[in-house]
Amino acid sequence: MAYVIERLFWAQRGMTVALVVSAEIIYAVTTIILEVPSGILADKLGRKKLLIIGAFFSLAEMIIIFYAHNFFAFGLAVFLAGIKNACASGSMEALIYDSLKESKKEQGFEGVYGRVNALDTAAASIAALSGGVLAHFIGLEINYIISIFSKAMVFVLLFFIKEPGYKAIKTENDRIKLKDYLIEGSKFFKNSKIILNYCMIGCILSACWNYVDEFWQLLALEINVPVFLFGAVSIGYSVFSIPGNLFADKIKNLISYEKFFMLSPFVYALGFILIGISKSYWTFIPMTFLGIWKGILEPILKGCIHHNTDSSVRATVESFLSLIMRFFSIAVGLIFSFFADKNIFFGYISLGVICLIYGLKNFSAKKQIKIKT
């Protein structure tokens, strides 16, 4: 619930826009630096341990923010948030897949992962609605108090999760070093060109979608959506990812990985271009459709990776993927900001052009390589 009124709470404690941006830079740098090392540690020490460590830092982050009144305190909090995010990245997906594999149900990973995402979206929507009401009638602090207790509950409950068994990396002298995981994780992408291509498609499309999340408010203002409806818009386009999440495993059985990933850039290209040229409430139709497709894309991409990844480097590979996506997000952001500064609609058209160019490039370089589905 704290995230619903985060900017208001921070402003009350003296955090200007410039200071918030500075804090976000601390978060981004921390996450990028620790992304891959945390994935390696998850594979080396155990995914459950990394999730517990991440939950501890998440709880500490929330407590610090509740008592924060200066930039140093907020900076420390977002630094811990960066550590938390890095610890969780890859660990949860790896734990889910290996748990299913232990029960010989790994082919249902897309469905389970999709339902996890659907629950996440539903919970965020409930938090947004109830958090706004509580903050209005009781005050902003109540949201942080509830969030502190909920994060404390998560921290305790994680100790009761069962860690599934998985293979460890084998070395000649049985002394496993962090660099061994780094080498093995990079080998996955080097030796699996077709999966690397799918990952690149997923990363580029996810990077483009980030700018729907970040700047839809400016788009809404341009088409004269009243500010009091912003909450409904925020929940609306997020909720539409739930159908995609729930039916991702069914879609996987209807279309091959090759056809799905070949088609996805063109779907995103059409969606972003329609968002950019609509300039009216009609813009929410392509935005909704992209939300549904995004809900399908993420579980299928994760399933494609995990079905073809050795359990010994599962979290490491996930962290590599997350790191690649962050770099793509920076590159896409520079292009988007150049055009969006002139006109927000041009910004979204530029995202469509990026997806179209990559889709055409991918289509022209297509190779008939089959992988396990």
Secondary structure, 3 states (H helix, E strand, C coil): CHHHHHHHHHHHCCCCHHHHHHHHHHHHHHHHHHHHHHHHHHHHHCHHHHHHHHHHHHHHHHHHHHHCCCHHHHHHHHHHHHHHHHHHCCHHHHHHHHHHHHCCCHHHHHHHHHHHHHHHHHHHHHHHHHHHHHHHHCCCHHHHHHHHHHHHHHHHHHCCCCCCCCCCCCCCCCCCCHHHHHHHHHHHHHHCHHHHHHHHHHHHHHHHHHHHHHHHHHHHHHCCCCHHHHHHHHHHHHHCHHHHHHHHHHHHHHCCHHHHHHHHHHHHHHHHHHHHHHCCHHHHHHHHHHHHHHHHHHHHHHHHHHHCCCHHHHHHHHHHHHHHHHHHHHHHHHHHHHHHCCCHHHHHHHHHHHHHHHHHHHHHCCCCCCCCC
